[in-house]
Every structure is written in structure tokens, then in C-alpha cells.
């Protein structure tokens, strides 16, 4: 399977590339970036490590060479300027993202290609990609709350001294201010997480608040997130490449799950070779369902102001 990382010269794109290389599952990795020298440098650096990691083709190239990609991972994005409003940043990123989509579409793409949006605001841009590309909606997915969920699980495990891979707890909704934790189905080793000593309502509030602020915390300490987001990008790509039918909180166009329609956000989603293959409407506590619906309304309001 060939994966092209658009914006592969940046922090997020390059971290995704090394995670994909270390796993050795995809057969080709193309690095595409507006800065061609940077793209070629990243591809060369990865290529130098190939003999120690995996038998893959790794190279830089433009949109024409990317046309036969099975998965397009779009990580390119603009940073916020001083005193710039969130909406202004969103509109600048929408402008850049529209150019990227136009380049992908103009160069041609495989009928069954998956477009995987990582750039922020991820839910808004995923919705834009569905509208612009004309692909079946299942073939356009966003990273959604994958990173939030990974942070949530890891922080829970760290605080309660549990094995991180055994903690299963979801963040759903918008990748943003209205995201919500799903404690009703949270578990560790197959047992209810809320039954573990220390996982009381006060702990739940504190760990979720830290999860929400984790992105800002990483930015303040090292300038931006990289490794964890690279790992979650690779996890999603591998679910596609291996047709895992894995239940993941990716963002995709909603068509009725929990009463949500015409909005892209994260609900439990089966991810396989066809992308977002189906949504699973698990039972939620009433306050969780209300929070999910409120998150959808907030995104729909945001979409009205984008343009």
C-alpha cells in the first residue's frame, strides 16, 4: 500500500512518516511538501535508515507522482499569528486546504483512495474534503479525537498505575473545546474502569481537564505535538492497510448515528480498507449523548462562519 504524506516536511508529517516506517506495514511512503528541498531531505533521512527498519520504497515527489496513492495523509497547516482570531486562522487554513484538495483532484487519484485529514480544524476540513472531492463519504476520514483518546488513555494509566494498552476509554465529538469523555464504557483489562480504586468523579474531572489541555501543555514545553500524533496517524493508516475493521474515534460524515447528520465529528467507527465503513451507536449515558449532540451543533455553527 502506498501512502503519501502531504506536508511531510513538517513536524507532524515527519513524525507520521517515521512511525509508518518503523512498523513496516505500508510498502511505499511518499513525502510531499511545498518546500521541495525539505521533502527531499526528510525522504533521504528516512531512506538512510531503511536497512535497519523495513523494506519499503521511500521518496519525495509532487502531486503527479502521488496520483497512484492508496492513502493521502494531509498534515499541512498554518500556525496562528499573534492576535489572530481562531476563525481567521480557520479561514486561512481552509484556503490552503482547498488548494491541496484541488491539486490532489487535478493530478488524478485512484477510485478507492482514502483521504485522511490531519490538519486542523480537522472536523471542518474533513467536511470540506467530503464536499469538494466528490468521493463516497466513507473514503474521507479525519484524525478526529484519535489523539485526544490516546492522551486520555495514557494519562489514566499513568495516574492509576495501569498498563496503558489495557485502558480503553474514548473521547468523542469535536477535536476541540466541545469534546467529551465517555466514561460509561471505559474499561481496563475488560473490567469497568469506574470500578478501579481512585477512579472517582473527582479524578475523572481532573484527568479529562488535563487531556483537554494536553496539546497546549506540549506546545508550551517543546513547541508542538509530534510523536503521539504520529503514532495515532500510523494506527489509523494500519487499520486501513490491513483491513482491520478496528473501532476507532475518527472523524467522518454522519448520516444518522445518535441523530447526527451533515456534520463530521468522531463517533465509534469501524475502519478498514474502505475507510469509515460504518458507525456503531453504542449505548451512552444520557449526559454523554447530550454532550455529543451539543458538540455537533457547535461544529455546525462554526461551519456557517467558514468561507
N, C-alpha and C positions, 0 to 999 in steps of 0.2 A: 504494500500500500504506500502510495506517495502522499506526503504531507508537505504543503507549502506554508511557511510562516510569514505572513505579511507584517512587516515591522520587526523582522527577525534580528535587526541590528540593535534594538533597544533592550533594556533590562529584562522586561517580561518575555519578549520573544526569544532572546538568547538563553534565558533560564529554561523556557519550554523546550528549546532545542536540545540542551544537554540532558534533560530528563528523558526525552524521547530517544536520544542516542544511548543512554545508559541502559534503558530497558531492552533495546534491540528488537522491538516488535515491528515497527514500520520499516519498509525496505528502502525508502528514499526520503530525504529531508532537504527541501529547497529553502534557502534563506533569501527573502525578498525585502528590500528596504529602499526608501527614497535616496538614502546615502549608499551608492553602489560600492564605494571603497569599504565602508563599514560592513556591508553584507558579505563582500568577498573575504574580508578579514575574519569575520565570525565563522564562515564556512570553512576557511582554511584551518583555523584553530581547531574546529571540531574534527576535520579530516585528519589532522595530525594525531589525534587520539584514537582513531578508528581501529587500529590494530590491537589496542588494549581493551576495546569495549564491544564492538559489534560490526558485522559485515553489512554495511549499508552504503548507499550512494549519497554523498553529502556535497552540495554545491550551491552557489549563488546564481541568481538569474532573474530575468524580468517576467512580466505577465505572460508573454507569449510562451515561454518555457514552462510556465505554471499551468497551462491550459489542460494538461492531462492529469492534474492532481485529483486524488480521491477526497482529500480534506484540505480546505483552506482555513487556516487558523489566523484570524485577523487580530493583531495585538497593537497596531499603530494607533497613536492618540496624541493629543496636545495637552500640555500642562497648563494649569491655571495661572493666569497673570496676577500680579498684585492688584488688589481692589477690584478684580473681575468677579461679577456675579456668577452663581452656579449656572443660571440659564444662558448667560453669554458664552460660558465655556461649553455648555451642551451644544449650542448652535454652531460654534466653531468646529467642534468635533463632528457634528452632523455633516458639515460642509466637507471636511476631509474624508469622512467615511463614505459619503456619496461618490467622491472621486475614485476611491478604491473599488467600490462596487461596480462603477462604470467601467473601470479598467479590467476587472475580472470578467465582466459580461462581454465586453468588446473583444477580448482576446479569445473568448470561447471557453467552454467548460463542459465536462462530462455530464451526461444526463443524470447520473446518480451521485454526483459530487455533493459533499456535505460542506456547508459554510458554517464555520464555528466562530462566533463573535466573542472576543475577549475585551475589546476596547470599551471604555465607559463613556456615557451611561449605558451599560450593557443591555438592559431591558429595552430601552428606547431604540438603540441601534439594531438590536435583533428584530424589532418590529419593522424598522425601516428596511432592513435586508429582505424580510419576507415580502414587503410591498414592492420593492424595487426589482428584485431578481426574477420574480415570476416562477420560482421553484415551488414544488409542493411544500407546504409549511413544515412538514416533518424533516426536510433536508436543511433547514436553517435552525440552528440552536445557539444559545448564548451560554457563557460560563455561569451566569446567574449567581446562585448562592453556593456554588461548589466550594469556593474559597472560604466563605463565611462558615459553612458547615464543617470544613476541615479544621478551621481555627477553633470552633466551638467544641468539637470532639477532643481535640488535642489539649485544650485548656482544662476541660472537665477532667480528663485523665490525669493531667499533671497535678491538679489541685487535690484530687481524691486518691492519688497514688494507684491508678489503674492502668492496665495495658491499653495504649491508645487505639490499637487496631480492633480491640474488643468493644470499644464505646461506639454505639450507634445512636446518633441524635441529629435531627435535621434542623436547618434554618430554611424557611420557605418565604415566598413573596418577592419583594423587590430587593435587588442588591443595592441597598441604600438605607435611608432613615426609617423606612416602614417595614423592614424585615422582621420576621418573628420566629421565636424558638418554638419547637414542637416537643414539649415535654411528655405529652400523652403517650407517645410511642417510644420514648428514649429507653435504651437498654444497654446492658453490659454483659457480655457472655451469654446472651439470650434471656437474661433476667431484667425485671424493671429497674431502671436506673434510679427512679424516685424512691425505691426501697433501700438504697445503699445509705449507710450511715454518713451523715454530713451533707447529703443532697436534699437539704430542706429548702423551703421557699426563699429564705434569705440568700442562701448560696446560689440558687437558680437565678435570682435577680442580679446578683453581683457578677456571675460568670457570663451572663448574656450581655450586660453592660460592657464588660471588658472585651467581649467578642466584637461588639459594635464599634468599639474604639480602637481595635487592634490595627487596622490599616493606618490610622493617624499615628499610633504609637511606633509602628515600624518606620514610617516616613520620618518622624522626628529623630529617630535613633540612627538610621542608616540611609535615609534619602528616598526609600521606596521599597515596596514589596518585590520579591523575586523568586526565591526558592519554593515557597509554599504554593504560589500561584502557578509556577512551572509544573509542580507535581500534580496539581489538580487538572491542569490542561492535559498533561500526559495521561492521567487516569481516564479522562473523557475520550481522548483520541483512541486509547487502547480498547475502550468499550465498543467503539465503532469498528476498529480494525479487526477485532476478534469476535465481533457479533455477540457480545456477552449477554445481551438482554439484561443489563445491570440497571437497578433502580437508582437514579441519580437526581439531585435537585438542580437540573439545568433549566435555563430559561427557554421557553418556546411559546408559540402562539396557542392561546387557549380557545377551546371550542365547546365549552360546557362544563368542564370539571369544576366542581364547587360553585357552579353557577357563573363562572367567569368566561367572558367572550371578548374577542378583538383586543386582547392585551397580551403582551409577552412578559412572563414572570415565572418564578420557579414553583412547581408543584412536583410531587413524586412522579418521575418519568422513566419509562423503560427505554434505555439507549442501546442501540445495536447498529448493524451495518446501514440501516436506512435512516439513521439519526434518531429523532424523538419519535419512537414507534407507537407509544401510547402513554396516556396519563392514568395514574392509579389514584382513585379517590378513596384513600383510607379514612377511617373514622377519626375525626378530630374533636377535641373538647370544643364546646360552643364558642368560648372566647378565642380559640385559635382560628376557627373558621371565620369568625367576625373580623379578626385581625388580618387574615388573608384577603378577604373581600375589601377591607379598607385599604390595604396595600395596592390592590388592583385599581381602586378608584383614584388613589394618589398618582399612580402612573398614567392613567387616562387623562387626568388634569394636566400633567406635565406634557403629554403628547400634544395637547391642544395649543400649547405655547411654543412648540418647537417648529422652526421653519426659517 
